[in-house]
Amino acid sequence: MNKRITVAEFKDKVHAELNVNITKSQVYKTFMKAKILIHGSYKDQYNRLWDYCDELMKANPGSTALKRGFKSGCRKIIGVDGCHLRGPHPGVLLTGVGINSNDYVYPVAYAVVEAEKKRSWKWFIEFLKYNLSINDQRNWRFISDKQKGLGSAIQKVIPDVEHRQCIECLRDYDVAAWKWLNDNSSPYHWPRSYFRVAAKCGILLNNLCESFNSVIMDAREKPILGMLETIRIYLMERFRTKREWIKKMSDKICPKIQKKLEKAKTEVAANIARWSEQDKFEVTHMYRGQELESLVHHYYSRDSYLKAYEPAIVSLSGQNVWVQSDKDPILSSLKLKLPGRPKKVRREEPRPNSKGATKLSKSGLIRMTYKKCNQKGNIVRKCPLLVPPNEFGASSNKRPPPSNSNKCSKCKALGHNKRTCPQNLVTRENATCELPPKPGDKAQAAIDEQEVIDL
């Protein structure tokens, strides 16, 4: 199935080959049927999860390839993160990723849960603690983003580990944000000066899990069994490739670490020369004449790299030979419908401008200025200069009259005409107080006046 083909391209292809016009809904249904034929039904694969687990444990007893390699040749630092699955059944894939001797990612564990919440994170952290034997907690490091419930789960399950939180360099972008972070969080989570040195790693960003999540992006679109099998096959081939690659290397230190070492040699190449007499000098090397390779920790050695990838992930048999389990089938997670109307546009949070960008992002950072009053935050409907306050002292919500509205010919004001002019209303009120007498009233007044004279 070609994933890159668009709906319009598929419609054109059907029209060209079959001379038939189809609708968009028919294209989407065709795509869904093709996925089911290739990968299987999403719902039916949940019924065979126990069969898959039994076959996996049978081929790989204890399922220990990843954890045995991690405990033998990797540093005690793990990045944890979660990514959402793409399909009709929602779910989150939790991942734990370490670092190998060549400073590349080393997947340790992954699990599928219903949602990214405190209960799920607590179960996953307990799983890592048990399988990786995290007993000396002060020598272990966990790095993560600020996921909901993860910090409290780590604090409850493994309270003595060093928990680093992923941040970008805020001080160069926003001093106020950096000051707020200092005042509202513990410095043990993010500054390198507070990190413990046992892990031999000063990483601050959680790029470990993000790199692994980007690799398995296509797998997350498949049904549950297809996704797990795609990840397993990827890890099986990766371990074999890395194992064969390191066997061809003859250096004691891994290549990437050797490049960093050579760069460090260049930076400290300035030796200290002390003048003894005339043409005699005493030159002292920064590393006191020792070979720098002998000072490199064994975490970065070739032997540690080989130990990490020495365990092999054994292949599995096909689904047609799996033994059917007698356990109750696992139900697929339900799709929760949140109250209210769904949001179509993602609301972006204020963030610092990226490096090298030429324009400043307006999302949450800039308050617009209204050109009529030159005040920030005002709009046409609520500008106090254009909309007079009502009798309670608050500005009216009515929009000011546009420039092309009716113009009174009497008072020259906008928004009304001569018939509805306020001045006319005042004149009418005054005229009402002194109304002219009617014709009948004049005769009656003359008679009354004559009677007064006779009297």
C-alpha positions, 0 to 999 in steps of 0.5 A: 500500500502506497502511503504517500498517495493522496485522495486526489491522486487516487481518484485521478488514477481510478478515473484514468484506469477504470473510467469511474468517478468516485467520492472522497468517502469511497476513497477513505473506505477503500484505504481502510479496507486495504489496511485491514487486508494488509495488517488485519483488523484492529479489534481482532488483534486484541484477542490474540495478544495473550497468544503473542505474549506466550510466543514471545516468552517462549522464544525469548525466555524472560524477554531479557535481551534489552535489559541484559544488554543495558545492565552490562554495557550502558550507563545508568541513565534512562529517558522516559516519554510517551507517544500517542497511537494512531488508529481507531483505538486510542492508547499511549506507548510509554518508552524507556531509552538509554544511551550506549557507549557511542552516545546513541540511543539504546531502547530499554523497554516499551509498553502500551497503556490506555492513557498517559496518567499517574497510574500508568506512569507508576506501573511503568516505573515499577516495571523498570525498577524491578527488571533493571534492579534499581536498588542503589537509587542514588547512582541512577538518573531519569530524564523526562519532560513535564508529563502529567503524573510522571514526576510524582510517580518517580518520587513515590516509586524511586525517590532517591534517583536523580530526576532531570527535566528537559528544558531549553536554554531559556536564559538566552531567550527570556530572562523572566522565564528563566527567573521564574524557573529558578524561583518555582522549581528545584535546581537539582532538576536542570542545571548541570552544576547540580548533577551527580557525576556517577552517570558520566553524562551531562545531557539536558534534553530528552532527545533519546525518547524523541529519536526513538519515537520518530523511528517507530512513527509508521509502526504507531499507525498499525494495529496493536500486533502489527505495531509490536512486531514492527518494533521487535523486528526493528530492534532485532535488526538494529542489535545485529547491525550494531554487533557486527559493526563494533566487531570490525572496530579495533580501537579501544574507544568508540568512534564518536567518543574518539572524535570528542577526545581529539577535539578536546586535545586541540582545545588544550593544546596550549602547553605551559612553558616556564623559562629556566635559563637562556634557551632552556624551557620546562614544558608541562602538558595539561594531562601530565604526559599521560595518554588521554585514552587511558583517562576515558571511562570504561563506559565509552569503551569498545568492550562495553559497546559489545556487551550491550549488543551481545544479547540477540533477539530471537525470531518468532514463528508465524501466527498460524502456529501460535498456541491459543491461550485460555486467558480472557481476551484483552479488551481494546481501549474505549475512545473517550469523548470529551464534553463540549465542542471539539477544538479544530485549531491547536492553541499554541503556548508562548514559547521562545523564538527559535535560533536563527529565526527572522520573525518573532512568533506572535502566539501568546507573546504580543498584545495587539495595539489598536491604532485609534487609541494606541493602547494595547489590548483594546479592540474596536468594540471596547475602545473607551475613546470611541465608545462612551461609557453608559450610566453605570460607568462601563463601556458599551459593547456596541460597535461605533458607527462606521464612517459611511453611516448616516450624517445628520444635516442639522447637528452634523453628527454621525449615526442618525438623521434629521428626524431622529436628531437629539436636538429635535427631541429637545425642541419637541419637549420644550414645545410641548410645555407651551402648546398653541391654543386650538381654534375652539379654545380661542372662542371659549377664552373670549367668552370667559374674558367677557364674563370677567369684564361684566362682573 
